[in-house]
């Protein structure tokens, strides 16, 4: 099963919805980043679900991801992080039905959300400075922002270059993609020469596979411990498999629909 839920044109459509030997094109896209880029195709994008805890567990994708429907809801193959999240959502529902206060229930649902897989996007651009493809990681809202600009210029991608930038941090982070109006003035000779070669090689979708950190179930379980979750509640211990002794996820407690932009990761 692929780590990506959608790739290419399918991922573009979804965006409207709200380590091999080869060098990875993954590029740090922090606040203050600025790249002069070309766009080979609007379809050079992949959707995935990443798991992380800010300042505790770096983003990873499961070696065997859960199966999801078109809306992103899990239909089977829950990872240990999915099971932790759904256990807490079920606990929140039980607390609510037992008469717990809204604040008390929110404490539980907030924790449940931390372990939930978050939809993310990888989008590829052509870096005019290096003459190489680069890939940046985006929240759904950021992907929609960039995709809208590309859509507006989709018929002229062979003659338009852009400035790709990110400003601000956390919930205030803003990404932008602005056309370079005066290429003769704002691009160096080398950058113009690189842009002339943009159509020589299409982006290789296999490169997306090198951009994300993949964790097997054992590492995911260790990451739960690092995050502060009691894995004993899932019948787990370090080095043990969840296949036989973890409780089945409950259908109760559907995930809260919160954008990644609401959190600082």
C-alpha positions in Angstrom: 0.0 0.0 0.0 1.4 3.4 -1.0 2.1 6.0 1.7 0.2 8.5 -0.5 -3.6 8.6 -0.6 -3.6 10.5 -3.9 -1.0 11.5 -6.4 -0.9 13.8 -9.5 -4.2 14.9 -11.0 -6.2 13.0 -8.3 -4.3 14.9 -5.5 -5.0 18.2 -7.3 -8.7 17.5 -7.3 -8.5 16.5 -3.6 -6.8 19.7 -2.7 -10.0 21.5 -3.5 -11.7 19.4 -0.8 -11.1 20.7 2.3 15.0 6.6 1.4 16.7 5.3 -1.7 20.0 6.0 -3.2 18.6 8.8 -5.3 18.9 12.3 -3.8 15.7 13.5 -2.3 14.2 16.7 -3.7 12.6 17.5 -0.3 13.5 21.1 0.6 13.2 22.9 3.9 10.4 25.5 3.6 10.7 27.5 6.7 9.6 31.1 7.4 11.7 33.4 5.4 12.2 31.0 2.5 12.2 32.4 -1.0 12.7 30.4 -4.2 12.6 31.4 -7.8 10.7 28.6 -9.5 9.0 27.2 -12.5 6.0 24.9 -12.5 6.3 21.9 -14.8 2.7 20.7 -14.2 -0.1 21.5 -11.9 -0.4 17.8 -11.3 3.1 17.5 -9.6 1.5 17.0 -6.1 0.9 14.1 -3.7 -1.5 13.9 -0.7 -0.6 11.9 2.4 -1.5 11.6 6.1 1.3 12.4 8.5 1.6 11.8 12.2 3.5 14.0 14.7 3.5 15.7 18.0 4.9 19.2 18.0 8.4 19.3 19.7 8.1 15.6 20.6 7.7 13.4 17.6 8.8 14.4 14.1 6.4 13.8 11.2 6.3 10.3 9.9 4.1 8.1 7.7 3.2 4.6 8.7 4.9 1.8 6.8 1.5 0.3 6.4 -1.0 3.1 6.3 -4.6 2.8 7.2 -7.2 2.4 4.4 -9.2 5.6 4.0 -12.3 6.5 2.0 -12.7 9.5 -0.4 -13.4 11.8 2.6 -10.3 10.6 4.5 -12.1 8.6 7.1 -10.4 5.4 8.1 -12.1 2.2 6.9 -9.6 -0.4 8.0 -6.0 -1.2 8.9 -5.8 1.2 11.8 -2.2 2.0 12.9 -1.4 2.1 16.6 -1.7 5.9 16.5 -5.1 5.7 14.9 -6.1 3.2 17.7 -4.8 5.6 20.3 -6.8 8.5 18.8 -10.0 6.6 18.5 -9.7 5.1 22.0 -9.6 8.7 23.3 -12.5 9.9 21.1 -14.5 7.0 22.5 -13.5 8.0 26.0 -14.6 11.6 25.4 -18.0 10.4 24.1 -18.4 8.3 27.2 -17.5 11.2 29.5 -19.9 13.5 27.7 -22.7 11.0 28.0 -21.9 10.6 31.7 -22.4 14.4 32.2 -18.8 15.6 32.1 -18.3 19.3 31.5 -17.6 20.7 28.1 -14.1 21.7 29.2 -13.4 18.2 30.6 -14.5 16.6 27.4 -12.4 19.0 25.3 -9.2 18.0 27.2 -9.7 14.5 26.0 -10.7 15.3 22.4 -7.7 17.7 22.2 -5.4 14.8 23.2 -7.2 12.5 20.7 -6.6 14.9 17.9 -2.9 14.9 18.6 -2.6 11.2 17.6 -4.8 11.6 14.5 -3.2 11.5 11.1 -3.2 14.9 9.5 -3.7 15.5 5.7 -0.7 17.1 4.1 0.6 17.7 0.6 3.9 17.5 -1.2 4.2 19.8 -4.2 7.1 19.8 -6.7 8.6 22.9 -8.3 11.6 23.5 -10.5 14.2 25.6 -8.8 15.6 28.1 -11.3 18.7 28.7 -9.2 19.9 25.1 -9.1 18.1 23.8 -12.2 16.7 20.9 -10.1 13.3 19.8 -8.9 12.4 20.7 -5.3 9.5 19.5 -3.1 7.9 21.4 -0.3 5.5 20.2 2.4 2.2 22.0 2.7 -0.9 22.0 4.8 -4.2 21.7 2.9 -4.8 25.4 3.2 -1.3 26.2 1.9 -1.7 23.8 -1.0 -5.0 25.4 -2.0 -3.3 28.8 -2.0 -0.5 27.7 -4.3 -2.7 25.6 -6.5 -5.1 28.5 -7.1 -2.2 30.6 -8.5 -1.0 27.8 -10.7 -4.6 27.2 -12.0 -4.8 30.9 -12.9 -1.7 30.6 -15.0 -2.0 26.9 -16.1 -2.0 27.7 -19.9 1.2 29.8 -19.6 3.5 27.7 -17.3 6.0 27.4 -20.1 6.6 31.1 -20.2 6.0 32.2 -16.6 8.3 32.0 -13.6 7.3 32.5 -9.9 8.6 33.5 -6.5 7.7 30.9 -3.9 7.8 32.3 -0.4 6.8 31.6 3.2 6.5 34.3 5.9 5.4 34.1 9.5 5.4 31.1 11.8 2.9 28.7 13.4 -0.7 29.7 12.8 0.5 33.0 11.3 2.5 31.3 8.5 1.6 32.4 5.0 2.8 30.9 1.7 2.6 32.7 -1.6 3.4 32.1 -5.2 3.7 35.3 -7.3 4.5 35.6 -11.0 7.8 37.3 -11.8 6.7 40.1 -14.1 10.1 41.2 -15.4 12.2 38.1 -16.0 14.9 40.0 -17.8 15.4 42.1 -14.7 14.6 39.7 -11.8 16.3 36.5 -13.1 20.0 36.0 -13.6 21.4 34.7 -16.8 21.8 31.2 -15.2 18.2 31.2 -13.9 16.9 32.1 -17.4 19.0 29.4 -18.9 17.6 26.9 -16.4 14.1 28.0 -17.1 14.7 27.3 -20.8 15.3 23.7 -19.9 12.1 23.3 -17.7 10.4 21.1 -20.3 13.4 18.7 -20.9 12.4 16.3 -18.1 9.0 15.8 -16.4 9.0 15.5 -12.7 9.5 11.9 -11.5 6.7 10.9 -9.2 8.9 8.2 -7.7 10.8 11.1 -6.1 7.9 11.7 -3.7 8.7 8.4 -2.1 12.1 9.8 -0.9 10.6 12.8 0.8 8.9 11.3 3.9 10.1 9.4 6.9 8.5 6.0 7.1 8.0 4.3 10.5 7.1 0.6 11.1 4.7 -0.4 13.9 7.5 -0.9 16.4 8.8 2.7 15.9 5.3 4.0 15.9 4.7 2.4 19.3 7.9 3.9 20.7 6.8 7.3 19.3 3.5 6.9 21.3 5.5 6.5 24.4 7.6 9.5 23.6 4.4 11.5 23.0 3.2 10.5 26.5 0.5 8.0 25.6 0.1 4.9 27.9 0.5 2.1 25.3 -0.7 -0.4 27.9 -4.2 1.0 27.2 -3.9 -0.6 23.8 -2.5 -3.8 25.2 1.0 -2.9 24.0 4.4 -3.0 25.4 7.7 -2.0 23.7 8.7 -4.9 21.4 5.2 -6.4 21.3 2.9 -6.4 18.3 -0.6 -4.9 18.5 -2.0 -7.5 16.0 -3.4 -9.8 18.6 -3.9 -8.0 21.8 -5.0 -4.4 20.9 -8.7 -3.7 21.3 -10.6 -3.0 18.0 -11.2 0.8 17.4 -14.6 2.1 18.3 -16.9 3.6 15.8 -17.7 6.3 18.4 -15.9 9.6 18.6 -15.5 10.7 14.9 -12.5 12.9 14.5 -12.8 16.6 14.8 -12.5 18.5 11.5 -9.6 20.9 12.3 -7.2 22.2 9.7 -3.4 21.7 10.3 -3.2 25.5 10.1 -4.9 25.6 13.5 -1.9 24.0 15.1 1.8 25.0 15.0 3.0 21.9 13.0 
